[in-house]
Amino acid sequence: MLAIARGLMAEPELLLLDEISAGLSPLLVCELYERLREFNQQQGVTILLVEQSAKLGIDTSNRAYVLNQGRIALSGNRDELIRNPELKRAYFGMAE
C-alpha cells in the first residue's frame, strides 16, 4: 500500500499495479479496490492492473484482457466479459 501511495504522489497519468491483493485480508482488498475505482473516476488516471483473481480484476475494470499461457485469450469491456460463457467456464467454474 505504501508503494501505491508513493506512485500516486507523483500525480501519474498511468499507474501500473501488479497483484495488489497478494497477502492482504479480504476486507482490506475490498477497501483498496474501492479506493482505486474512486481515484480513477475522480482523477482520470489510467490504471493498468495485473490481477490473478479474474473476478476481482474484471469487476474493477472498464476494459480487461484475460491471458492464458502468455497470450490474450479474451478481451472486452467489463460487461462483455462477465457475460462471456467461455470466461465463466474457464475462470469461474460456471456453465452457461
Number of C-alpha atoms within 10 A of each C-alpha: 10 7 10 14 9 10 15 15 9 9 11 14 11 13 16 12 14 11 12 17 18 12 9 12 10 11 8 12 16 13 11 17 17 13 12 15 15 12 15 14 11 9 11 12 17 14 18 14 17 16 17 15 13 18 15 14 20 21 15 16 17 13 16 21 19 20 13 9 6 7 9 10 12 15 13 15 13 18 13 13 20 15 11 14 14 17 19 17 12 10 12 13 10 11 10 9
